[in-house]
Amino acid sequence: MTARNQGNAGAETLLSVGNPLFDRKQYPELDDLPAAAREAKGIAGNYTKSYQLIGPQAMKVTIEKQLLSANVIHFAGHYVTNQSDPLLSKLVLAKQQGSESTDLTVGELVDMKLPRAKLVVLSACETSGQDYYNGEGLIGIARTFLRTGIPLVVASQWSVESESTAELMLKFHRYRKQPGASSLSALRRAQLELLEDANGPYSDPYYWAAFTTVGGYADF
């Protein structure tokens, strides 16, 4: 099934996860990401139906449930790699009382079936610990999503800055919902807009060039 057969772009359902309220005792080196929360809320206005899981709402059990019905999945938060066991690399989610498994690992994603999803956007932001971004980072988990059958993933190739990423993603989702636009062309347009704004704070490639598309389909 190609991306073009997975639903009309004008009637997509969005799952938007932003700034999960993670356990700060477990992750003292990770920053709060208010711009990611703003990003996750802001992109929802481009979709006729959306599930917004922000802060304490972004718990694993809730996200796993909504993953099954989403056409577009957008994650704005922290991703932590595990160098010794890549399958334990994870999307950091909101803490949940009484549960030992609060984050979503690569190992869990490998076995997931997400038949409705056609686009995943991994808008994960910079952490305080640079060792978390050694190795493949988000490109590695992007390939994991591709293995589930999702045709296209947008992910960063290196650590990114939260405020500029929010601006880029707000533009990206707005542009890809315009008639005739593809995800690839929308990302390019959003990046060029930041580049060409000479008086803007995010014209330097550092702020927008990390993001790329991974996968076989870009015509939706």
C-alpha positions as CSV (number, residue, x, y, z in Angstrom):
1,M,0.0,0.0,0.0
2,T,1.5,3.3,-1.0
3,A,1.2,6.6,0.8
4,R,-1.4,7.8,-1.7
5,N,-3.7,4.9,-0.8
6,Q,-3.6,5.6,3.0
7,G,-6.2,8.3,3.1
8,N,-6.9,11.7,1.7
9,A,-4.4,14.4,2.8
10,G,-7.3,16.8,3.4
11,A,-8.9,14.5,5.9
12,E,-6.0,13.4,7.9
13,T,-6.1,12.6,11.7
14,L,-3.1,14.0,13.6
15,L,-1.6,12.7,16.8
16,S,0.4,15.6,18.3
17,V,2.7,14.9,21.3
18,G,4.4,17.8,22.9
19,N,6.8,18.3,25.8
20,P,5.9,15.1,27.8
21,L,6.1,15.7,31.6
22,F,8.9,13.2,32.2
23,D,10.3,12.1,35.6
24,R,12.9,14.7,36.4
25,K,14.5,12.5,39.0
26,Q,15.1,9.9,36.3
27,Y,16.3,12.4,33.7
28,P,17.9,15.3,35.6
29,E,20.0,16.3,32.5
30,L,17.0,16.9,30.2
31,D,15.4,20.3,29.8
32,D,11.8,21.3,29.9
33,L,10.7,22.2,26.3
34,P,7.9,24.8,26.4
35,A,8.4,25.6,22.7
36,A,7.7,21.9,21.9
37,A,4.4,22.2,23.7
38,R,3.6,25.3,21.7
39,E,4.6,23.5,18.6
40,A,2.4,20.5,19.2
41,K,-0.6,22.7,19.9
42,G,0.0,25.0,17.0
43,I,0.3,22.4,14.3
44,A,-3.1,20.9,15.3
45,G,-5.0,23.8,13.7
46,N,-4.0,22.5,10.3
47,Y,-6.0,19.2,10.7
48,T,-9.7,18.5,10.8
49,K,-9.2,15.9,13.5
50,S,-6.4,15.9,16.1
51,Y,-5.4,14.3,19.4
52,Q,-3.2,16.6,21.4
53,L,-1.2,15.0,24.2
54,I,0.7,17.8,25.9
55,G,2.8,17.6,29.1
56,P,1.2,15.3,31.7
57,Q,-1.2,13.9,29.1
58,A,1.6,12.4,27.0
59,M,1.6,9.1,28.8
60,K,2.7,5.9,27.1
61,V,-0.7,4.1,27.5
62,T,-2.6,7.0,25.9
63,I,-0.1,7.5,23.1
64,E,-0.1,3.8,22.2
65,K,-3.9,3.9,21.9
66,Q,-4.0,6.9,19.6
67,L,-1.2,5.7,17.4
68,L,-3.6,3.1,16.0
69,S,-5.9,5.8,14.5
70,A,-3.5,8.5,13.5
71,N,-2.5,9.2,9.9
72,V,0.1,11.8,10.9
73,I,2.2,11.3,14.1
74,H,4.2,14.3,15.4
75,F,6.5,14.0,18.4
76,A,8.0,17.1,19.9
77,G,10.1,16.1,22.9
78,H,13.3,14.2,23.9
79,Y,14.8,11.1,22.4
80,V,17.5,9.3,24.3
81,T,19.8,6.7,22.6
82,N,21.3,3.7,24.3
83,Q,24.7,3.0,22.9
84,S,25.1,-0.5,24.4
85,D,21.6,-1.7,23.5
86,P,20.0,0.3,20.6
87,L,16.7,-1.4,21.2
88,L,16.5,0.4,24.5
89,S,16.8,3.8,22.9
90,K,13.5,5.7,23.6
91,L,11.1,8.5,23.2
92,V,10.8,10.0,26.7
93,L,7.2,10.3,27.8
94,A,5.2,11.6,30.7
95,K,5.6,9.8,34.0
96,Q,2.7,7.5,35.0
97,Q,2.0,6.6,38.6
98,G,2.2,2.9,39.3
99,S,4.0,2.0,36.0
100,E,7.6,1.0,35.6
101,S,7.5,1.3,31.8
102,T,6.7,4.9,31.0
103,D,8.8,5.5,27.8
104,L,8.4,4.1,24.3
105,T,11.5,2.1,23.2
106,V,12.8,1.2,19.8
107,G,12.3,-2.4,20.7
108,E,8.6,-1.9,21.4
109,L,8.2,0.1,18.1
110,V,9.7,-2.7,16.0
111,D,6.8,-5.0,16.7
112,M,4.0,-2.3,16.3
113,K,1.5,-2.3,13.5
114,L,0.3,1.2,12.5
115,P,-1.8,0.6,9.4
116,R,-3.2,4.1,9.2
117,A,0.0,6.1,9.6
118,K,1.6,7.6,6.6
119,L,3.9,10.2,8.1
120,V,5.9,10.5,11.3
121,V,7.6,13.7,12.3
122,L,10.3,13.3,14.9
123,S,10.8,16.9,16.2
124,A,13.0,15.8,19.1
125,C,15.0,18.6,20.7
126,E,18.5,19.0,22.1
127,T,19.4,17.4,25.4
128,S,22.0,18.6,27.9
129,G,24.0,15.3,27.5
130,Q,25.7,15.2,24.1
131,D,26.4,11.5,24.5
132,Y,22.7,10.9,23.9
133,Y,23.2,12.0,20.3
134,N,26.2,9.8,19.5
135,G,25.5,7.1,16.8
136,E,22.5,7.3,14.6
137,G,20.1,9.2,16.9
138,L,16.8,10.1,15.3
139,I,17.8,8.7,11.9
140,G,18.0,5.3,13.7
141,I,14.5,5.5,15.1
142,A,13.3,6.8,11.8
143,R,14.3,3.5,10.2
144,T,12.4,1.7,12.9
145,F,9.2,3.5,12.0
146,L,9.8,2.6,8.4
147,R,10.0,-1.0,9.4
148,T,6.5,-0.8,10.8
149,G,5.3,0.1,7.3
150,I,5.1,3.8,7.6
151,P,6.2,5.2,4.2
152,L,7.8,8.5,5.2
153,V,9.5,10.0,8.3
154,V,10.8,13.5,8.9
155,A,13.7,13.4,11.4
156,S,16.8,15.4,12.4
157,Q,20.4,14.3,11.5
158,W,21.9,16.1,14.6
159,S,20.8,17.8,17.8
160,V,18.5,20.7,17.3
161,E,17.4,23.8,19.1
162,S,13.8,23.9,20.5
163,E,12.6,27.4,19.6
164,S,13.8,27.3,15.9
165,T,12.5,23.8,15.5
166,A,9.0,24.9,16.6
167,E,9.0,27.7,14.0
168,L,10.1,25.3,11.3
169,M,7.5,22.7,12.2
170,L,4.6,25.2,12.3
171,K,5.5,26.3,8.8
172,F,6.0,22.7,7.6
173,H,2.6,21.5,8.6
174,R,0.9,24.6,7.3
175,Y,2.5,24.2,3.9
176,R,1.9,20.5,3.5
177,K,-1.8,21.0,3.9
178,Q,-2.0,23.4,1.0
179,P,-3.5,22.0,-2.3
180,G,-1.0,20.0,-4.3
181,A,1.8,20.2,-1.7
182,S,3.9,17.2,-0.7
183,S,5.7,16.6,2.6
184,L,9.0,17.0,0.8
185,S,8.1,20.3,-0.8
186,A,6.6,21.6,2.4
187,L,9.8,20.9,4.4
188,R,11.9,22.5,1.7
189,R,9.6,25.6,1.6
190,A,9.7,25.9,5.4
191,Q,13.5,25.7,5.5
192,L,13.9,28.2,2.6
193,E,11.6,30.6,4.4
194,L,13.8,30.6,7.5
195,L,17.0,30.8,5.3
196,E,15.8,33.8,3.3
197,D,14.6,35.8,6.3
198,A,17.9,37.7,6.7
199,N,16.6,39.7,9.6
200,G,15.1,36.7,11.4
201,P,16.8,34.9,14.3
202,Y,16.9,31.5,12.5
203,S,18.4,32.1,9.1
204,D,21.6,30.2,9.9
205,P,21.5,26.6,8.6
206,Y,22.2,25.4,12.1
207,Y,18.6,26.1,13.0
208,W,16.8,24.3,10.2
209,A,19.1,22.2,8.1
210,A,19.2,19.1,10.4
211,F,15.8,17.9,9.3
212,T,15.4,15.6,6.3
213,T,12.9,13.1,4.9
214,V,13.6,9.4,5.2
215,G,11.6,6.8,3.3
216,G,10.3,5.9,-0.1
217,Y,7.3,8.3,-0.6
218,A,7.1,12.0,-0.7
219,D,4.2,12.8,-2.9
220,F,1.6,13.4,-0.2
